[in-house]
Amino acid sequence: MVNAAVITRLKADLEAEAARLGFVAVGIAPAAADARAAARLDVWLGEHMHGSMDWMEARAHHRRSPQGLWPEAQSVIALGMSYAPAADPLALAAHPEVGRISAYAQGADYHDVVKKALKALARGLVAEAAQRGLEDVGVKVFTDTAPVMEKPLAAAAGLGWQGKHSNLVSRTHGSWLLLGEIYTTLPFAPDAPGEDHCGSCNACQTACPTQAFPAPYRLDARRCISYLTIEHKGPIPHEFRKAIGNRIYGCDDCLAVCPWNKFASAAQANKAFLPRAEFAAPRLAELLALDDAGFRRLFSGSPIKRIGRDRFVRNCLIAAGNSGDLEFLGAVRALLADADPVVAEAAQWATAMLG
């Protein structure tokens, strides 16, 4: 039996260290199965709303609960790091000569930033536990790279609630939290789960350009611009191309309109996520000219790098076709014979749109 006073002290130290490492929210969730969250996952997968993200279905048995992934886990430490933008994410909608990159991807790769902090926090927790006589404490860290239901866990830990756009909403940090988890064998007492404060608001639902929400709290990824521009590998379905506008990586619309963002402060955002100058309002003409080497150089250290040059240029061609700007015709036509057939097809579409 672990001494309750020791666990309480460890949690207090954990919270202080998490704040020092750049996390603005921390809470504890149970590691046992959440029947409601698991059932929602099964329905979502059963309706094929995950699109081509086959890994979500392949490891659903691990995703349903922390102990399904790691049976020894006793607690989940859920953490949030702010990336609250200083600028309005919707401001560039009226500037078709540039591309719109989702706010979280304008700075350093969050996978690297959050995971580095998680590993440091986990190491400190194990060392502190050992000093207090608790040996062989197990920990595992995750951030968007494993079969973990991050948003339900964050809500269960009291960091906020899953809003009608299905993302986490915090009364303090709005919709601008990047999440990470530490699974541990330490039996921390769970915090009270977050309470839903969406009320009758449907701003996120009506803001979606592609009507990706068949109902509140449900997202059809197959219609979501973030999915289409990041996860989807083939040609983007024609029915969504005009709605994409000049978004070339992700979409912030449903997040940006959330009224709870008025309490979020850009001053609390991790400085690693401050926009790089070349990503704040990148000119489409320059992006269309990227070859693979140029793409890798430009997006080194960015989460955008993982989608590769071809998928990214495909997105830029859609934006160019939507621009109505004939000055893009030369750059677009240069890609009609691109080695990648998806890029070439997007160039044909953009040429027709501009022609």
N, C-alpha and C positions, 0 to 999 in steps of 0.2 A: 504494500500500500504506500503510495507516494504521499508525502506530507503536504497537506493543503496549503500551509503557509509558504512552503518552498515554491509551489506552483504559482501562487499569487505574486510572490516576489519576482519570479521569472517572467511573468506576464508584464509586470510594470517595467522591468528592465528592457523587455522586448519592445514595448511601445516607445520607450525613449530612444532606443537604438534605431528603430524603424524611422522615426522622425529625423534623426541625424543623417540617415542614409537617403533621405529624399521622399519617403512615403508620407502622404498626407492623411491616409486612412488605414486603420488596421482593426481587425476583429477576428473572433474565433467562431468557427462553425463546426458542427459535429462531423465526424468522418463516416458515420453510418449512412445508409441509403436514405435518400429523400424520395419517398414513393411518388409524390406529386410531380417533382421535377423529372423523375425517370419516366413517368407516364406521358408527360408532355413531350419529352424527347422521342419516345416511341411513336406517338401520333405524328409528329413532325416528319420523322424519317419514313413512316408508313405512307405519308402523302407525297413523298419524294420532293419535299420543299428544300432539301439540301442540294439539289441540282447534281453537279458532277463531283461534289466533294465526297467521294466514295469512302474516304478514311473515316468519316463520321459514322457511317453505317458499319464498316468493317470492325471497328473497335467500340461499338455501342455498349458492349458488356462491361468494358472498362470505364466508359464515360458515365454510366448510370450512377455510380457512387464512388467516393474516394476509396473505400475498402474493396470495391470491385477491382480497382487498379493496384492497390497495395493493402492487403488484408491486415497488416500490422498497424496501420494508421489508426490513431486514437482521436486526433484533432486536426483541423485545417486552419492554418493562419492565413487569412485573406487580407491582401494589401492593395492599396490603390495609390498610383502616382499621377499627379495632375499634369495635363498638357493643355490647360485652358488657354485658348488663343487670345492675343491682344486685339487682333483685327477681326472684323466680321467675316466669317467663312463664306458668306453669300455675296460679298461685295464684288467679286470678279465675274459674276454672272453676266454683267453688262459689258464685258470686255472680251469679245470673241477672238481677239488676236493673241490672247494668252490662254494657257491651260490652267485648270483648277486641280490642285492636289489636296487631298484630305489633310486636315490640320495635323493629325498625329504623325504623318509621313513627311512633313516639311523639315524636320530636324534629324537627329540621330536615330538609328534603328532601335526602336523600343525593346526589341528582343534582347539586344545586348545590354542596354542601360538597365532595364528592370531585372534581368537575370543576374547581372553582376551584383546589384544591390541585394537581391534575394539570397545569393550564395554567401555574401558577407554576413547578412543577418542570421542565416542558418548556422554558419560556423560559430558566430558569437553565441548563439543560443546553446549549442552543444557544449561549448567551452564553459559557459556560465553554469549550465546544469551539472557538469562534471565537478566544478568547484563546490557545488552544493550537495555533492554526494550522489548524483544521479548519473551513473555510467551507462554507456551503450545506448544513448538516446539516438533514435533514428530520425532522419530528415530527408525529404525529397523536395526539390524546388521545380516549379513550373510557371511558364508564362506563354500561353498561346502556342505551345509546341507539343502538346501531349493530349490524350483523351480525357480532358478535365472540363467539367461544366462550370466555367469561371464565373459567369454572371449569377446563376442560382446560388453558388457558394458564397459569393460576395454579399448577396442579399441575405442569405442565411446568417452571415457573420455580422450583419448590421451596418454594412458600408452604405447601404441605400436600398433601392428596390428596382426590380425590372419594370421599366416603363412600358407604355403602350407601343413604343418602337422596339421593344425587347432588349434594349441596352440598359445598363445600370444607370440609375439616376440618384444623385446625392443631393440632399438639401443644402449642403455646403459647397459642393464642387460641381453641381450640375451634371451634365452628361460627359464631362471631360476627364474621365479616369481611365488609366491603363492599369490592368489588373495582373496580379501575380499571386501565387499560392505557395505555402510551405506545408507539406504533409508531415506530420510528426507523430512519434509514438508517445509523446507526452500527453497526459490526460487533462488538458486545459478545460475549464468550464466554458461552455459556449456563451457567446453574447446573445442578447435579444435580437431576433431578426428584424430587418428593416420593414417599415410599414409603407404601404402604397399611398402616395400623395398625388397621383395623377388626377383624381377626381373626374370631372366631366370634360376636362381638356382633351382635345383631339388634334392639337396643332401639328404633332409629328405625323399623324395619319394623312392629313390633308396636304402637307408639304411635300410628300413623296412624289417625285416626277413620274414614276412608273407604276404607281398604285401597287406597291410591293407588300402592302398589309391587307390580307384578306379579312382580318378582324383585329381589334385591339389585342396587343400582346402576342401577335402571331406575324412572323415574317416569312414570306415566300422568297427565298434567296434567288430563285430563278429570275425574278423580276427586279432584283435589287442592283442598283448601279455599282455599289461596292463589289458585289459578287461578279458582275459582268465585266468590270474593268480590271479586276485583280485575280479572281479564281478561275474564271471561265477562259478556256484555252482556244476555243475555235472562233469562227466568225460570230460577232455579236448579232443576235436576231434583229432583223430590220425593224420590227415593231417598236424597239426601244431606242433606236439610234438618234432620232430627233430629240427625244427626252433627255438624252445624255448631255446635250449641249456642249459645253467646253470642259466637262469633267474628264480628266485623263488618268486619274488614279483615285478611286474611292469617291465617296459622296458624304457630305456633312449635313445635308438639308434637314433630316429628321432630328438630328442632334441640335443643330444651331437654333431651331425655333422653340426649343423647350423653355418654358418660362422659368424653370429653376436655375437656368444659367445666369440669371441676374445676380445670384449669390456667389458665383464662381469668380475667382480673381486670378488674372494672368500672373500676378506677382507670386502666386503659390505654385505656378507651373515649374517643373524641373527645367533648368536652363539648357539641358541637353536637347530639349524638344523645341527650343526657339527656332524659328524658320531660318534655313540657310537662304541667303540672298537670291541664289539662283533658282530656288524652289518656291518662293513666295508668289511670283507672278511670271512663270517661265514663258518665253515667247515660242509659240507653236512652230514658227518657221525654222528656228534653230533645232528644236526637238525632232522635226521631221527628217533632218539631215543626219541624224545619229546612225552610225554603224555600230556593230557589236562592241568594238573596242571603245569607241567614244561613249556609248551607253554605260559601260562598266566603269569608266573613269568618272563620269559625271555623278553616278549614283553609288559610288563607293561609300560604304558606311550608312547607306539609306535602306529602309525596308523595301523601297521600290525596286532595288536591284534584283530581288528574288523572282520577279515576274519575267525578266529577260527583255531584251531589246525588241523582239518581234511583237510580243503582246503589247508592249508600251507604245510602239509606233502605230500599231493597229488603233489604239485608243486615240492617239494624236490625229490620225487620219479621220476618224469619226468627228472629232472636234473641228478639224479644218473644213470638213464637208458641211458642218452645221453653221460655220461662220458667215457664209455668204460673201466672203472676201475673195475676189478673183486674184488677188496677189498671191494666194496660196497655190494656184493652179500649177505653176512650174514645179514646186517642191512635191506636190501630190503626183503629178504625172511621172516624175522621176522614179516613183515607187511602183508604177504599174507592172514593171517586170521584176519586182523584188523576188528573191529566191524563196521567200516564205509565201506559200499560197494564200494564207490568211491576210497577210499584209497587202499582197497584190489585189485581193478581192476588195479590201477596205479602200484601197486607192481607186479602184474602178468606181465604187459607190461615191466616194468623195468627188471624183471628177464629174460624175453625172450630176451631183448636187450643185456643183459650182458652175457647170457648163451651160 
